[in-house]
Amino acid sequence: MSDQGTVAADSRRAGASPPPPLETRDVSKTYDDGTVAVPVIGNLTFSLGEGEIVSIVGPSGCGKSTLLNILSG
């Protein structure tokens, strides 16, 4: 079992709510080529609970892949 799984299991035994599996707060990303700054993600905050499923949809170039790259590290 990973350390994260152990912490979540221990917090449940203590009566505390486990943290959500995925949580972001105020995520922003801007591309800047030196002449123009293009914001692609602005102050995105959300949490994804255990068992929840999410779809990320939007037109080409709106930041979907950028968001996934940020979240994956």
FIPA-532735 format. One record per residue: residue number from 1; x, z, y of N, C-alpha, C, O in turn; residue in three letters. Coordinates in steps of 0.2 Angstrom, whole numbers, plus 5000, padded with zeros to 4 digits. Atoms other than C-alpha are relative to their C-alpha. Example, Ala and Ser with C-alpha at 12.3 -4.5 7.8 and 13.67 -1.06 7.14 Angstrom:
BEGIN
{node 1; {5004; 5000; 4994}; {5062; 5039; 4978}; {5004; 5000; 5006}; {5009; 5003; 5005}; "ALA"}
{node 2; {4996; 4999; 4994}; {5068; 5036; 4995}; {4996; 5003; 5005}; {4999; 5004; 5011}; "SER"}
// end
This chain:
BEGIN
{node 1; {5004; 5000; 4994}; {5000; 5000; 5000}; {5004; 5000; 5006}; {5010; 5003; 5006}; "MET"}
{node 2; {4996; 5000; 4994}; {5007; 4996; 5017}; {4999; 5006; 5004}; {4994; 5010; 5003}; "SER"}
{node 3; {5000; 4994; 4996}; {5010; 5009; 5030}; {4993; 5000; 5004}; {4990; 5006; 5005}; "ASP"}
{node 4; {5006; 5000; 4996}; {4995; 5003; 5041}; {4994; 5002; 4995}; {4990; 5006; 4998}; "GLN"}
{node 5; {5006; 4998; 5004}; {4983; 5005; 5026}; {5000; 5008; 4998}; {4995; 5011; 4998}; "GLY"}
{node 6; {4999; 4993; 5001}; {4990; 5023; 5023}; {4997; 5003; 5006}; {4993; 5008; 5005}; "THR"}
{node 7; {5003; 4997; 4994}; {4986; 5027; 5041}; {4993; 5000; 5001}; {4990; 5005; 5002}; "VAL"}
{node 8; {5007; 5001; 4999}; {4969; 5020; 5041}; {4996; 5005; 4995}; {4991; 5008; 4996}; "ALA"}
{node 9; {5003; 4996; 5005}; {4965; 5029; 5024}; {5000; 5008; 5002}; {4995; 5011; 5001}; "ALA"}
{node 10; {4999; 4993; 4998}; {4972; 5046; 5031}; {4995; 5001; 5006}; {4992; 5007; 5006}; "ASP"}
{node 11; {5004; 4999; 4995}; {4962; 5044; 5047}; {4992; 5001; 4998}; {4988; 5005; 5001}; "SER"}
{node 12; {5006; 4999; 5003}; {4946; 5042; 5037}; {4998; 5006; 4997}; {4993; 5009; 4998}; "ARG"}
{node 13; {5000; 4994; 5003}; {4949; 5057; 5027}; {4999; 5006; 5005}; {4995; 5011; 5004}; "ARG"}
{node 14; {5000; 4995; 4995}; {4951; 5067; 5043}; {4993; 5000; 5004}; {4992; 5004; 5009}; "ALA"}
{node 15; {5006; 5001; 4996}; {4934; 5061; 5050}; {5000; 4996; 5006}; {4996; 4995; 5009}; "GLY"}
{node 16; {4999; 5004; 4994}; {4941; 5050; 5063}; {4999; 4993; 4998}; {4999; 4991; 4993}; "ALA"}
{node 17; {5001; 5007; 5001}; {4936; 5032; 5065}; {5006; 4996; 5000}; {5011; 4997; 5004}; "SER"}
{node 18; {4994; 5004; 5000}; {4949; 5020; 5060}; {5000; 4995; 5005}; {4995; 4993; 5008}; "PRO"}
{node 19; {5000; 5005; 4994}; {4955; 5007; 5073}; {4998; 4994; 4997}; {4998; 4993; 4991}; "PRO"}
{node 20; {5002; 5006; 5002}; {4948; 4990; 5072}; {5006; 4996; 4997}; {5012; 4997; 5000}; "PRO"}
{node 21; {4995; 5004; 5003}; {4958; 4977; 5062}; {5004; 4996; 5005}; {5010; 4995; 5004}; "PRO"}
{node 22; {4997; 5004; 4995}; {4961; 4967; 5077}; {4997; 5002; 5007}; {4991; 5001; 5008}; "LEU"}
{node 23; {5002; 4998; 4994}; {4960; 4972; 5095}; {5005; 4997; 5006}; {5011; 4998; 5005}; "GLU"}
{node 24; {4996; 5003; 4995}; {4966; 4963; 5111}; {4997; 5003; 5007}; {4991; 5004; 5007}; "THR"}
{node 25; {5002; 4998; 4993}; {4966; 4969; 5129}; {5004; 4996; 5005}; {5010; 4996; 5005}; "ARG"}
{node 26; {4997; 5003; 4994}; {4969; 4959; 5145}; {5005; 4995; 4998}; {5010; 4995; 5001}; "ASP"}
{node 27; {4995; 5005; 5002}; {4978; 4945; 5136}; {4999; 4994; 5005}; {4994; 4991; 5006}; "VAL"}
{node 28; {5000; 5006; 4995}; {4983; 4931; 5148}; {5006; 4996; 4998}; {5011; 4998; 4996}; "SER"}
{node 29; {4994; 5004; 5001}; {4994; 4916; 5147}; {4999; 4994; 5005}; {4994; 4991; 5006}; "LYS"}
{node 30; {5000; 5006; 4995}; {4999; 4903; 5160}; {5006; 4996; 4999}; {5012; 4999; 4998}; "THR"}
{node 31; {4995; 5005; 5001}; {5010; 4888; 5158}; {5002; 4998; 5007}; {4998; 4997; 5012}; "TYR"}
{node 32; {4997; 5002; 4994}; {5022; 4885; 5173}; {5006; 4996; 5000}; {5011; 4998; 4996}; "ASP"}
{node 33; {4994; 5005; 5000}; {5033; 4870; 5175}; {5004; 5000; 5006}; {5008; 4996; 5007}; "ASP"}
{node 34; {4996; 5000; 4993}; {5040; 4875; 5192}; {4996; 4997; 5006}; {4998; 4999; 5011}; "GLY"}
{node 35; {5004; 5003; 4995}; {5028; 4865; 5202}; {4993; 5002; 5000}; {4989; 5002; 5005}; "THR"}
{node 36; {5007; 4998; 5000}; {5011; 4870; 5196}; {4999; 5005; 4994}; {5002; 5004; 4989}; "VAL"}
{node 37; {5002; 4995; 5005}; {5004; 4885; 5186}; {4994; 4999; 4997}; {4989; 4998; 5001}; "ALA"}
{node 38; {5006; 5002; 5003}; {4991; 4881; 5174}; {4997; 5006; 4995}; {5000; 5007; 4990}; "VAL"}
{node 39; {5002; 4994; 5004}; {4981; 4897; 5167}; {4996; 4997; 4994}; {4991; 4993; 4995}; "PRO"}
{node 40; {5004; 5002; 5006}; {4975; 4894; 5149}; {4996; 5005; 4997}; {4991; 5004; 4994}; "VAL"}
{node 41; {5004; 4994; 5002}; {4969; 4911; 5145}; {5000; 5005; 5005}; {5006; 5007; 5008}; "ILE"}
{node 42; {5000; 4995; 4995}; {4964; 4924; 5157}; {4996; 5006; 4999}; {4990; 5006; 4998}; "GLY"}
{node 43; {5003; 4993; 5001}; {4961; 4943; 5154}; {4995; 5000; 4994}; {4989; 5002; 4995}; "ASN"}
{node 44; {5004; 4999; 5006}; {4954; 4941; 5136}; {5000; 5006; 4997}; {5006; 5009; 4995}; "LEU"}
{node 45; {5000; 4993; 5004}; {4948; 4957; 5128}; {4995; 4999; 4995}; {4989; 4997; 4996}; "THR"}
{node 46; {5005; 4999; 5005}; {4939; 4959; 5112}; {5003; 5004; 4994}; {5009; 5005; 4993}; "PHE"}
{node 47; {4998; 4997; 5007}; {4940; 4968; 5095}; {4996; 4997; 4995}; {4990; 4995; 4995}; "SER"}
{node 48; {5003; 5003; 5006}; {4936; 4962; 5078}; {5000; 5005; 4995}; {5005; 5008; 4993}; "LEU"}
{node 49; {5001; 4994; 5005}; {4929; 4975; 5066}; {5001; 4997; 4993}; {5001; 4991; 4991}; "GLY"}
{node 50; {4999; 5001; 5008}; {4931; 4976; 5047}; {4994; 4996; 4998}; {4989; 4998; 4999}; "GLU"}
{node 51; {5005; 5004; 5002}; {4922; 4962; 5039}; {4997; 4995; 5004}; {4993; 4991; 5002}; "GLY"}
{node 52; {5002; 5004; 4995}; {4918; 4953; 5055}; {5003; 4993; 4999}; {5009; 4993; 4998}; "GLU"}
{node 53; {4997; 5007; 5000}; {4921; 4934; 5055}; {4999; 4997; 5007}; {4993; 4998; 5010}; "ILE"}
{node 54; {5000; 5002; 4994}; {4925; 4925; 5071}; {5002; 4992; 5000}; {5006; 4990; 4996}; "VAL"}
{node 55; {4998; 5007; 4999}; {4926; 4906; 5076}; {5002; 4999; 5007}; {4999; 5002; 5012}; "SER"}
{node 56; {4997; 5002; 4994}; {4936; 4900; 5090}; {4999; 4993; 5001}; {5002; 4988; 4998}; "ILE"}
{node 57; {5002; 5007; 4999}; {4928; 4884; 5097}; {5001; 4998; 5007}; {5001; 5003; 5012}; "VAL"}
{node 58; {4999; 5002; 4993}; {4931; 4874; 5113}; {5003; 4993; 5000}; {5006; 4990; 4994}; "GLY"}
{node 59; {4997; 5006; 4999}; {4937; 4857; 5119}; {5008; 5000; 4999}; {5011; 5005; 5000}; "PRO"}
{node 60; {4993; 5001; 5001}; {4954; 4850; 5116}; {5004; 5003; 5007}; {5002; 5001; 5012}; "SER"}
{node 61; {4996; 4998; 4994}; {4967; 4859; 5128}; {4998; 5006; 5003}; {5000; 5008; 5008}; "GLY"}
{node 62; {5003; 4994; 4997}; {4957; 4874; 5131}; {5003; 5007; 4999}; {5002; 5012; 5002}; "CYS"}
{node 63; {4996; 4994; 5002}; {4969; 4887; 5123}; {4999; 5003; 4993}; {5001; 5008; 4992}; "GLY"}
{node 64; {5001; 4998; 5007}; {4963; 4889; 5105}; {5006; 5002; 4996}; {5007; 5007; 4994}; "LYS"}
{node 65; {4993; 5000; 5004}; {4980; 4886; 5097}; {5004; 5005; 5004}; {5008; 5009; 5000}; "SER"}
{node 66; {4996; 4995; 4996}; {4988; 4896; 5111}; {4998; 5007; 4998}; {5003; 5011; 4997}; "THR"}
{node 67; {5003; 4993; 5001}; {4977; 4911; 5108}; {5003; 5002; 4993}; {5005; 5008; 4992}; "LEU"}
{node 68; {4998; 4999; 5007}; {4981; 4910; 5089}; {5008; 5001; 5000}; {5010; 5006; 4996}; "LEU"}
{node 69; {4992; 4999; 5000}; {5000; 4909; 5092}; {5001; 5006; 5003}; {5006; 5010; 5001}; "ASN"}
{node 70; {4999; 4994; 4997}; {4999; 4924; 5104}; {4998; 5006; 4995}; {5002; 5010; 4994}; "ILE"}
{node 71; {5003; 4995; 5005}; {4989; 4934; 5091}; {5005; 5001; 4994}; {5006; 5006; 4991}; "LEU"}
{node 72; {4996; 4999; 5006}; {5001; 4930; 5077}; {5007; 5002; 5001}; {5011; 5003; 4997}; "SER"}
{node 73; {4994; 4998; 4998}; {5016; 4935; 5087}; {5005; 4994; 5000}; {5011; 4996; 5001}; "GLY"}
// end
